[in-house]
Amino acid sequence: MIYVYSTPTCYACKQVKEYLNSRKIKYQVVDVTKPDFDNNKFQIYGVPTIKIDGKRYYTLKELKEVYE
């Protein structure tokens, strides 16, 4: 499963989600601004953060290297 940790106003996050949608790649969005988000558990310090099989990516460029 792919997780995209993002905020509603993050432009880079939007680009990542658009890229995944264009490739028809399924993912789950995790809004780090929600009150129930436990950052102590996930340790997300910047958005976007993309987790694929436990490995973290931080930019659209890094994500494209995985899928192109």
N, C-alpha and C positions, 0 to 999 in steps of 0.2 A: 504494500500500500504506500502511496505517496501522500505526504502531509505537507501542506503549504501553510506555514505560520505567517499571518499577515494582520494588517489593520485595514479598516474600511477606507481610509484615505491614502493609502500607500500606492503611488503610481507604479513603482517597480513591481509591487505585488500583483497589480492588475496586469502588467505585461506578462508575468510568469503564468498567470491563470489563462490569459488569452492564448499563449503559446501552447500550453497543455491542451486546451480545448481544441485548437486548430489541428493538433495531432491526434485528437480523440483519445487522449490518455486520461484515465480516471484518477481522481485525486480527492482528498478531503481537505477542506479549508478549516484552519483553526484560528479564530479571531483572538489575538492576544490581549485585546482590550476588554474582553468580557470579564465580569467580576469573578466568575467561577474558574477562570484560567489560573492554574497553579504554576507559576514560573519556577518555583523551587524544584518542581518535578521535571520540567522540560528544559530549563536553562536556555531560554531564547533571549538573546541580547540585542538582536537587530532583525529587521524584516526587510525583504522576505528571507525566511529560512525555509529551505526545502529539504525534507528528510525522505530519502529513498533507501529502504532496507537498512536503516540505522546510520547511513552516511549522510552528512549535511552538505548542502550547497547553498550559496548565498547570493548568486547573481543569475540572471537569465543566460549569460554567456556560459557559465559553468553547467547549467542545466542543458543547454544545447549541445555541449560536448558529450553528454551522456546519450542523447537521442539522435545525434546526427553522425 
